[in-house]
Amino acid sequence: MQLPLPSDAIGKTGEVTGGLALSDDGRIVVAESKFVVNTASLTSDSDRRDGYVKRRVLEAEQFPTVEFLPTQVRGLPKQLPCSGTHTFDIKGNLTVRLPTMSKV
């Protein structure tokens, strides 16, 4: 038996395009920075949940993408390393188009 709430779910996808453009002083070049996620590719640990989210919540057929426009970075070194990894925060605007819910 599954219990409806409370519930945490983590959605994953490998279908993200775009990138982050930085100026010489480390600021985001807003006009050249954007990430786009294919909503139909989102998956979690539950096929049933995935179907509901894609069909009813996001209406992935009608609204196939979610967009993230970065506006600020924190924790990024001024001189980027040539190799390795580094963790930093990106703030921005996330656009998720949701269907209009009609009242019954």
C-alpha positions in Angstrom: 0.0 0.0 0.0 1.4 3.4 -1.0 0.7 6.4 1.2 0.0 9.6 -0.7 1.8 12.2 1.5 4.2 13.4 2.8 6.5 12.4 -0.1 9.8 13.6 -1.4 10.7 12.8 -5.0 13.8 13.5 -7.0 13.5 14.0 -10.7 16.5 13.3 -13.0 17.3 13.8 -16.6 20.2 13.7 -19.0 18.5 15.9 -21.5 19.7 19.4 -20.6 21.1 21.8 -23.2 22.6 25.2 -22.9 25.4 26.7 -20.9 26.7 29.4 -18.7 28.7 32.3 -20.3 31.0 34.4 -18.1 32.6 37.7 -18.8 36.3 38.4 -18.1 35.4 39.8 -14.6 33.4 36.6 -13.7 29.9 38.0 -14.2 27.2 36.1 -16.1 26.6 37.2 -19.7 22.8 37.0 -19.4 22.1 37.1 -23.1 24.3 34.1 -23.7 23.4 32.0 -20.7 20.5 29.6 -20.6 19.7 26.0 -19.7 16.8 24.1 -21.2 15.3 20.8 -19.9 13.2 18.4 -21.9 10.2 17.8 -19.6 9.4 14.4 -21.3 12.7 13.1 -20.2 12.2 13.6 -16.4 12.3 10.4 -14.4 12.1 9.5 -10.7 11.9 6.2 -8.8 8.2 5.7 -9.8 7.0 5.2 -13.3 3.5 6.0 -12.2 4.5 9.3 -10.7 6.5 10.2 -13.8 3.5 9.6 -16.0 1.3 11.7 -13.8 3.8 14.6 -13.7 4.4 14.5 -17.4 0.8 14.2 -18.5 -1.1 16.1 -15.8 1.3 18.5 -14.0 3.7 19.6 -16.7 1.7 18.6 -19.8 5.0 17.7 -21.5 3.4 17.3 -24.9 2.1 20.9 -24.9 5.0 22.4 -22.9 8.1 20.4 -23.8 10.7 22.4 -22.0 11.6 24.1 -18.8 14.0 27.0 -19.0 16.5 28.3 -16.4 18.1 31.7 -17.0 21.1 32.3 -14.7 21.4 35.8 -13.2 24.2 35.4 -10.6 26.9 33.0 -9.5 28.4 32.6 -6.0 31.5 30.7 -5.0 33.1 30.7 -8.5 36.8 31.5 -8.4 37.9 34.5 -10.5 40.5 32.3 -12.3 38.8 29.1 -13.5 41.0 26.0 -13.2 42.0 24.2 -16.4 40.9 20.8 -14.9 39.1 19.3 -11.9 35.8 20.1 -10.3 34.5 23.0 -8.3 31.1 23.5 -6.6 29.3 26.8 -6.8 25.8 28.3 -6.7 23.8 29.7 -9.5 20.8 31.9 -9.0 18.4 32.6 -11.8 14.8 32.5 -13.1 13.1 29.2 -13.7 10.3 29.2 -16.2 7.9 26.3 -15.9 4.7 26.5 -18.1 1.8 24.9 -16.3 -1.6 24.2 -17.8 -4.5 26.5 -16.8 -6.5 24.6 -14.2 -10.2 24.9 -14.8 -12.7 24.9 -11.9 -15.3 22.2 -12.0 
